Amino acid sequence: MVLIQPTLAQARWAEEPVMSLAVDALDHLVINVRDVEVAAAWYQRVLGMTREDFDPGPGQVRRTSMKFGGQKINLRPLSASKADWFTADHETAGSDDLCFLTSASPQAVADHLRACGVHIIEGPTDKRGARGTIVSVYCRDPDGSLIEISSYK
């Protein structure tokens, strides 16, 4: 048996009182992309998302969102400065791993991806989702991020 000792930071977090705050859901994600137009077209064509463009105000970078269900993904161009678009410390395109849910069958997902000319990396295969077993098909978006398209069993 190997015992793993917590780091000082982990030990400190364990000692602090638990907050009464708990998040309920995820509203949106921001992914960094090399080319907003290419990414938006892919998410529309392959995943059936709806594009929404908006202007945050004078002198600011135009924003592009891809909407689906009750969520959205904001497509942040790598060329945007942190002053223009507040973001993570280490932004890079192609480093995301996203799982999307669908009511389509895994075979229908695979057939659709092939019809769109999208290479299937893996699947359909059983995986563990947040609420139980999912059947997933994996591909990559134009920037190389891993995209998992899944349905619950």
Beta strands, then each sheet from edge to edge (+ up, - down):
strand 1: 28-33
strand 2: 50-54
strand 3: 63-68
strand 4: 71-77
strand 5: 97-101
strand 6: 122-129
strand 7: 132-140
strand 8: 146-152
sheet 1: 1+ 4+ 3- 2+
sheet 2: 5+ 8+ 7- 6+
end
